[in-house]
Amino acid sequence: MSASSERIIIEGIKEDGNKFRPSDWCERLATTLASFGEDQRLHYCKSAHPCLINGINCLIVDKDLETKSPESYEFLLAFASENKLKIQEDRRKSQQNVDDERRGRRRVLA
């Protein structure tokens, strides 16, 4: 993984191509780092949250978690490694980048 990516994706697909079970594994992991807000609801940590990508349950992990909470970061990577889950850089465009591109296109078209 290069240092240019800000996040990694832990996919719910094992290295052998099979789906990882149970299907709610990413919610369970994210809940270990979640906390209750003032509204008395559970809120996922911004540095590790579940996501559905192309129909596959994934866990998005910000690389800054390694600095903020090294134990948590190592726990997540160890879980992925022990269960032979695929890990890759998050190469998706952030919503901010998409919004910036849209604004740029409007200026070009106007």
DANORMO-V761524 format. One record per run of one state. SS is the DSSP state (H for helix, E for strand, - for the rest). FROM is the first residue (numbers start at 1). TO is the last residue. If there is no record, write none. Layout:
ss=SS from=FROM to=TO
ss=SS from=FROM to=TO
//
This chain:
ss=- from=1 to=6
ss=E from=7 to=14
ss=- from=15 to=18
ss=E from=19 to=19
ss=- from=20 to=24
ss=H from=25 to=32
ss=- from=33 to=34
ss=E from=35 to=36
ss=- from=37 to=41
ss=E from=42 to=43
ss=- from=44 to=47
ss=E from=48 to=53
ss=- from=54 to=55
ss=E from=56 to=62
ss=- from=63 to=64
ss=H from=65 to=68
ss=- from=69 to=69
ss=H from=70 to=82
ss=- from=83 to=84
ss=E from=85 to=89
ss=- from=90 to=94
ss=H from=95 to=109
ss=- from=110 to=110
//
